[in-house]
Amino acid sequence: MIIQYAKYFTLLKVIESVSRARTVRFSPDGTKIVLSSSDAKIRIMDLTGKIIQTLQGHNAAVYNVQFSFDGNMVLSCSIDSTIRLWDIKSGLEIKKFVGHIGVILRAHFSPNGYTIASCSFDQTIRLWNVNSGQEIKRLERHSSRLYDIQFSPDGQKLVSSCNDGTIRIWDIESSKTLHLLQGHERTVIRAQFSPDGLSIVSCSVDNTIRLWNVESGKEFKKLEGHSGTIMDIKFSPDGLTIISCSKDGTIRLWDVKSGQEIQKLHENYKYLGLDISLDGTTIVSSADNETIQLWG
């Protein structure tokens, strides 16, 4: 269990990057990392830092990237208002999804891999068919720029976060808002379902992390300690630990049950993004000084 060894995460490696990475994500097998960059390129590297593939096609900064669940494709979204799907082996673009009229900060695969959900500064959430590339649903209840979108583990719900400090839980089939979550005082940067789908963790420009009950829509815990904007947040694979990174120069690990901070990783970087491997043994982070860090 992660709670047993989380206190012993240490810095393994610092990798110099050629551009500031806004998002870092592990491949499903934990052997590769994909980076989104401000120079409009997507880079895939191994754990030594060697670049093994560069994906080019976006014409503005790439904000988010994600491996497909089989590890054969990469999904990306950009300031250029497009979402793109890439074949890793060939490095070629497979599909381009066009429809948003604003910056797209987040795009995610559904758990079955058949659908993509995206959110944009155009205040809409859109669902796309992966095979056809066509928009199949649009959700339009938010009244400000959207920062994050994610499917629930069962693929039946979405959670979205907004510039106005609110979070919404959506029922996909009916397109209805199940709950409007209010508590953050400023922009909610990230919102993510727990692995069991029963709770949501969120982080904000207000420097707080909050936990919410999915069924009731009520906040049940507030985690405080960061002194700067919290840029990214993840549940550990077993759901017992939360990992957060901030512009305050720290990565922090929190025990979900108690809400207590259990470790602080501090290397004087302003962190932009993070991920944890599916086996829970390695953390990758990115910083605004164009470096990538591996922790284990």
N, C-alpha and C positions, 0 to 999 in steps of 0.2 A: 504493500500500500504506500502511496506517495507520501502520506503524512509521516511515515516512519523514516523516510530518507530525505525528505525535502530540505531539512536543515543543513544538509551536506552538499548542496549544489555549489560548485565552484567554477570559476572561469577556466575553460579548457583552451580556448583559442580566440584570437581576434583576427578577422579577415578584412583586408582592405578591399573596398568596392570602388568601382569606377564612377558610380553615381549614387546619390542618396536613395536608399531603398525605403519605400513607404510601407510595404508589406513584405513579410517573410513567411513562407509556409513550407513545412516538410512534405515530402512525398509519402504516400501510404506506407511504404516499407522503411521509411526513415533514413534512406541512403542519399537523398538529394534534397536540395532546398531551391525553391523558386522565389525570385525577387522581383518586385515591381519597382520601377525607377522613374525619377524625374526627367530622364533623357528620352523617354518614350520607348525604351527597350525593356524586354523581359529577359532575365538571365536565369539559367538553371545551373547550379554548381553542385559538386560533391562536397562531402564534409571536410575535405582538405582545403576547400576554397577554389578549386580548379573549375573554371567555366567550361561546361560540357555542351551547352546549347544557348544560342541567343536568338530570340524571337523578335522580329521587326515587322511593323505594319501600322501600329498606332502613330498618329502624328502630333501627340501631346503627351504630357506626363501620364503614366499608368498608376492608378491608385490601388487596385486590388488584383491579386492573382490567387489561384487555387488549383491544385491538381485534381483531376477526376479521380473517382474512387478506385479505378483500376490502375491509376498512375500513368496512363498512356497519353493523356491530354492535359492541357492547361487552359483555364478560363481566365480572361482578363477584362478589365473595364478601365475607362480613361476619361480625362478631361475632354477628349475629342467627341464625347457623347456616343461612343460605340462600345459594344461588348464583342469580344472575339474569342474564338475557340481554336486551339492550336494542336497540331500533332507533334508530339515531342521528338519522335524518332527522326522525322524529316525536317522538322523546324518550320513547316508550312502552315499557313492559316487555313483552317477547315471551313469556318463559317464566320460571318459578321452579322451581328444583330443590331438593326438600326430602327430607331423610333423615339428614344428620349431626345429632348431638346435642351438638355442641360448637362452639367458635369455629372458623371456616374461614379459614385464613390464605392459602391459595393455590388457584387454579383456573386451568387452562390448556386451550386447545384442542389437539387432536391436529393433526399436520401437514396432514391432509386436511380438517380442520374438522368432521368428523362426530361426534367424541367429545370429551367434557370429562373431565379428570382433576382431582380435588380431594383435599385433605388437611386434617385437622382435629385439634383437641385431643382428639377422641374416639378417637384412635389408629388411625383407619382411613383408607385410600385408597379412593375410590370413582370408578368410571367411569360416565358418563352418556351416553345417546343424545341428541344435540342436537335431533333432530326430534321425538322422543316425550317427552323430558323425564324418561324413566325411568332408574333405576339399572340398569346391566347387569353390573356386576362389583364385587366388594369384596375388598380385600387387607388382611389383618389380622395381619401378623407383628411390627409395631412394638409396643413396650411402654411408650411414652411419647408426649407430644404431638408432633405433626408440624408442621413449619414450611414445607416447600417440596415441590413435586412438579413434574416436567417430563417431557414426552415426548422420546424420542430423535428425531433428524431423520428416521429412516425409520419412525417411529411404532410400532416393535415392542417398545420397552423403555420403562421409566419409571425415573427416579431420584428418591428421596425423602430428605429430611433430617429429623433428629429432635432432640428436646430432650436425649436421652441421649448426644449426641455422635457418633452413628452415621449412616451413609448406606447406603441399599440400592439396588441395581440389580435391577430386576424384568423378567422376561419376561412380557409381557402375556397371550399366548395360554395359557400354562400356569399363570399366576398364581404362579410360583415365584420365589424370590429367587435371582438369579444370583451376586451377591456382596454380602457385608456389609463395608463400608469402615470401618475403625477407625483412628483417629489423632488426630482432634480431641479436645481435653481438655474441651470444654464444648459447649453447644448449637450445632448447625450451622444457621445462619440461611438460607443459600442453597446450592443445588447445581444445576449447569447443565451440560448436554452441550455440547461444542464443536460448531461448525457441521458438521464431518465425522463426528461421532458417535463418535470414537475415544477421547476423553478427557472427563473431568468436572472442573470447577473448583468448589470449595466455599469458603465463608467462615464464620467462627464468632465466638462470643463470646470465644474464646481469642485473638483478634486476629491469627490466621493465615489465609492462603489456601493451599489445597492442590490439587494436580493429581493425578488418578488415571487409570490406564489401565483402560479399560472392559473389555477382554478378560480381563485378569489380575486386576483388582480391587486392584492394588497402587498405593500412593502413589509418585509419581516426582519430585515437586518440592514444596517448601514455600517460600512467599513471605512474608517477614517485613519489617515496617516500620511498619505501623499500630500505634498505641498505645491504641486503643479498639475497642469492638465494631464489626465490619465488617457493615454493614447490608444492603448489596446488592452484586452483582457481575455483570458481563456480559463475554462474549467480544465482540470486535469482529466485524463481519460476515465478515471474511476469516480469522478464527481466530488471527491472529498476535499480538493484544494482548488483555490483560485490563484491564478498568476496574473499580475498586472504590471504594466510599465508606464513610466511617466516622464514628462519633461523636467521633473525635479531631480533627475539623474539616478533614479532607483528602479529596480525590479523588485516586487514584493510578492511573497507567497502567504496566503491566508487560509486558515482552517475554516471550512464552510460551516461546520457545526457550531463552533464557538464564536466565530467572527474575529478571532485573534490573528494578528500578524505572527507568522512563524519563522520567516526569514526575510532578510533584506539584502539584495545583491546590489553593490554600489561600486561603480567604476568611473564615475564622473562623466557619463555620457547623457545626452538628452535623448531618451529612447522614443522611437516612433512606432515600433511594432514588435510582436513576438509570436511564437508558436511553441507548442510542446509536442514531442514525438508521440505516436500512438502507444508506445510501450511505457511512456511516462518517464523515461530516463534522461532525456536531453531537451534543453530549452535553446531556442535560437532567438536572437533579438537583433534589431537594427537601430542605428543611431544617426543623428543628424550630421555627424562628422564623416559620413560615408564609410562606416565600418559595420561589420557583422560580427556578433559575438556568439559563441557556442558555450553552453554551460552544462555540466553533468556531474 
